[in-house]
Amino acid sequence: MTAQCISGGFSGGCTYVEIGANLTDSTPVSFTINGAQRGRAWVFAPPQVEHRYLAWKPREWTPPLARVLVRDASGRRREVTRVSPEKLDARGRKVPDRNGSRAADAVLAAAREVRVDHDSEITGSIRVRKLRTQYRQRLVALQRAPRTLVRYDEVAVMFNKEFGDLTVAEVTTGAVEKFLIDVGTEQGPGSMASARSVLSGMFRYAVRRGAREVNPVREVELPQNLEAKGRTGGARDITVDELRFILTAVRVSALPCPRKLTKKERERAKPLKAYTPPTVADYCASTDLADWVTLLAATGLRRSQVLALLWSDIDLDDKTLRTTGKVVRVAGQGLARITQEADPKNRKGRIALPEFAVVMLTRRKQVLEERKRTRPPVEPPEYDLVFPSTRWTMRDPDNVQDQWQRVRAALGIPDDITAHSFRGAVATILDDAGLSARVAADVLGHADPSMTQRRYMARGRVHPAAAVALHNAVSDE
């Protein structure tokens, strides 16, 4: 039987098909188009028409199927198949995929997903801000410290504004260099170095994932003598004389120690009500700051490590201290004592304590035991801390830092002497004593002694011993 389409309305077929006159009005037929059965139909004879026509109603629509072979991440070939996704018109009726384009798009999208490493979708065509998201997830998986993640997020805010909408492949060394110099000019060399470290790690990750062949940060050249306006955030070295002054002042200084005013308080027209501030010694005693400063000077530990010390970490008979954890503030959780293994900011080990630290800790233990007897905690404390709060809980390192800043201002100490400055002081004292960089690195918890030499031991000082050695050599004395 031959058929001729005379009224379109279906992909590959038509609404009415002209057929021969051998069928009657009541003859049902199976209707096929291009070899595929489309449905049952019947024959009728419209008035004043010589030919008979077949009117048909299609069966339930079968969407096209598309398939493609693709190599997955393991190198094996896989067959990926997808049917045409459903699409509805304005009346809610199904719209057929006339040429199979929707099925083809679906299978190609699935094929692209197969070819990408299932860990993350890292290609040269993704935006830098998306790479940053993937990289941060990687850092979380590696259990980076919460404060490290916060610092990385701060840098990400800056570079997302600069080139976050560029693709990974479009980022050039020149763009990165300009961004880093701008950061250094506005915030100082320390922030510039920190931003470079973040970007370098992120693009190294992209290189490992195959999104780039070269790390654009690798060839960046930055100025060595860049200075920022105002406070840069770097910790200055403390001299031995300054260290002695600080250790004495926090216990006996009678200088007034007023609280730090907020910007709003400083700018208000009406002055604040006058009050008599405590002395530095009284304030340090009330905030339990003097012993904390003493242990910083004795060990070179970070402020978070000192606040995390337990009495079980200290052996007063052996005169040693063991580092086991640090106190950090975790978003959504609050203060937490972290004991992560292989933490570069909290390497576990033992430190020999100087005699003045042993005396202080011995006295402190007796004071805390008396306090616990006379003012016991409402609930048993979670940790037996060396530096507990007034409620026997952990102390916030940021709050302690604020307290130190208040004392620092009262004593007229420069703003760039921070809690981290004591680490440099310890390294410099050990260096002056003739101890090796390896010894200083063990005390400070550095894996690489060159890090201790490069970043913590004071440089650019006058060395009279060097002049004496040269004089003796020349004069043959």
Steps between C-alpha positions, in 0.01 A plus 500: 500500500636842414434801716546870437506755778268787422473667843803529727505507875742235619872436470550254218125471433174688451149536631328370186646247256348426159447126446332274250125449478500133595430569866162568651408760757518246778835343415762554777863502392842518662665822397878515445730786408852437373476138607394574858153422622335820626150390602159363404278691256174475311381593152228749416371672187460876528199635299561593137847343499586225256784347698489337835729625774653339806457701819718379785574565860857432616565274793686619815804695384831313529782755541809460286803325648854628444817314579872577486828327589732690732823431690465548874764610752646147512549491121233238435233554234145523626169527322287788624133514405237764563137537392358832394397700810134592522389843383150648531334775301296788642195274535693233686514263203812301424713645222665225296873510432462522121865460406641344817697814593393491864613141531834587335557792736421283801739222402783742418458670839515161668810410298677817614430410862647154448823644361552726801669366811217409736681675785434844356417669175826682432561612144661802341158639409362532854500835679767585753236542773383143437859376515528675835192314626644167392838583651345598832319166515838339446648697791214393726560137399868546594383627842662840476466714812183713523701822528692401187172456314384840622816663367459320167141624481615858560745475210232340281272800549776723362601297195140417411441873451813528287468200266243261649291499179793404277539137406790309649670492160468879456689598817844636410812554707467874437149510648612312811806720540297821479252367756773402746680835470171681568447286810853575617458874447174514692559241773872437520759241398363242743155504342658492154699189589191337653293573188774359280508181706123455467498560123802280442341211687173542313660500155730211591180311572369600155823377339473164677141467375604568143323836471829681428846403389685778687434671833464874416620596850833323459661769284366800694766754601415720796682808634725433798487847657124549497366691798135552585342802660440456871492171687583201278416222748849348522641417843820690589794339678536563874842582636624347824465835681141537378423145610631566851300822519175325395544210746553743785234755401209251479556424871603826663422795269291773662420670169126545434350245262181654353278297277522539124231726360306401192506724195147617577598589856807690382299705252205590721458871581425449868792339684449183695452511872835515676612199700814385676660223295689216668876485493673270251594259778143492640348453155740216414420334833122531448515364144760230580733640235838517675558123516389464137759759389765328712441163334507659154847633580611166649390274216430699182169315464212651309227665706248229404743228612561660841125533562452130412761368744383239750665428832559148371721657230738647758757306701627734770744240635658443160458870413345427161186594313322296234295666224183306422233741376388852423185704564321635194156641428308280257212657306166369626666315789684752714830441676655160448822334609654352184743209520545434129788279394778650286372853553773740378373762748502257793778246467507266795819475703669573830661829603743552785374772735726776635514535876291819515218316318519205740471737798201676344319174413560353845348806664218508248402141563468571871289811435262313269462214746409748772257675269339170406460419870346834598307568177436162341357485147124450464563204272814289461716675239561328169875555522745555783639816342808687612334829395125456558246781493323620813237234429763228448441489124735569210608858436461659159843580345354812337371631833838442661661681210269798562605501864865502398437791264354701787808433713730572205340841447524585870872415506572694182616188316482523117195347332709255298608311815244224516477161668685359199794730568596284799573211261755714321651607830549138607663411166735799517603429862581139413697615196701749708575223749674307223235229471438359153202580282391138544470552876298820452277323246429220748403754767271695266356187339631564148550205268766685299783680687548733204152637575617595848810674363317678221193624685566505874865572576563876506717635219675829427640544851842625606739217596801629698638145518541506122705819523720346772558189288606708200732716713666195652552344156658812350709602798612143566385519860 
